[in-house]
Structures are given as C-alpha cells and as structure tokens.
Amino acid sequence: MGDSTFVPTRLTPREEQVLLWCAYGKSSWEIGQILGCKESTVNFHVSNIMRKFDVPTRVGAVIKAIRYGLLAEA
C-alpha cells in the first residue's frame, strides 16, 4: 500500500456505497441488508474494489480510498 505511483481509480456509485459501509465496519451481509441486495452481490462489489485498488483486503481498500481522497474519513 506504499505505492506512491497509485492513480485513483474511478468507482461506480454502488462501489462507493459499499466501500463507505465497509469503512463503518459492516459485514457483507449487513451491507446487503442496508442496500437491499444479496450478500453475494456485495462480495462482488468488494472484490471489484479490491482489484481496482490492487489490495488484498477491504481494510486496505478503505485505507487507500481515504489516503487518495475518494472517501472522507468515516
């Protein structure tokens, strides 16, 4: 995560919502309940976010998003 060459990637509006709830510590199941979708759909979005940010965990994605101004500190 110390990659200074990282260029912020554009997230979809739904990915931004999922990432925000991840920042609040919600599980995929909880996020699904909040957003009205299935847990597997949330996991799909989380996987896309982690791929776009090139990180292995959702915590890493939240940290990168905050670092690059894509997510206000929760």
N, C-alpha and C positions, 0 to 999 in steps of 0.2 A: 504494500500500500504506500510505500515511499516513492512511487514512480512520479517524478516531477514532470514527466512528459505526457501525463494523462490529459486527454482532452475530454471535457464533459460531454457525455452522450445524451442525446435527447430522449427523454422518456415519454411514453404515452400518458395521457391523463389518468388512465386506470393504474398504470405502473406507479405514478406519483402518489395516488391514493394508497396503494398497497404499501409503498415504501414509508409513507407517513405513519401508517398504523404499525409497521414493523418498528419504527423509531419509538413508538409508545410501548413496545414490548408485547404486542398482541401476537398470539399464535395464528397460524394459517386458518385454523377452524374459527377462531374469534373474528378474524378479518372477514372471512366468508359470511359470518352471521351479520356483521356490521354492513357489509357492502351488498348483501343479498345474492351471493354466488356460492358455488361449491368450494370446498377446501382444495380440491384438485386444481380448480381454476386459479385460486390464489397462489398455489405452489407453482403453477405455470408462469405467472407473472413474476414471482420471486426469482425463479430460475432465469428468466429473461433479464431481469435487473442485474443479477449477479454476473451473467455473461457480458452484458454491456459494460459493466464496471470492472470486469476482469478480477473478481474477488471470489473466494470460496464460500463465504458466509453472508447471511443477511446483515449481521452486525457490521461487517466490512463494507457492505453497500451503503448502510446508513452513515458510517463514518465518512466515506468518500463523498456522499451527497452533501453532507454538512460542510466538509472541507472546501468543496467547489461551489458552494452557494446554491445548490439545487434543492436544498431542504433547510428550512430555518431550524435552528436548534429546538428540539422538541421539549 
